[in-house]
């Protein structure tokens, strides 16, 4: 059971959930007229880093296509 909790597929699911949560936070922050620009930039930077990690993990899990 422990091995399943730390499997690459499980990590991918968790990263996608975290990315979606950040999307929602960013959407809320943009709609707020008094939003903190620095905080918004940090959220966007974190979302970008998550997207990169998701892409790297997906690439590692999917077999390469034959030429």
Secondary structure, 3 states (H helix, E strand, C coil): CHHHHCCHHHHHHHHHHHHHHHHHHHHHHHHCCCCCHHHHHHHHHHHHHHHHHHHHHHHHHCCCCCC
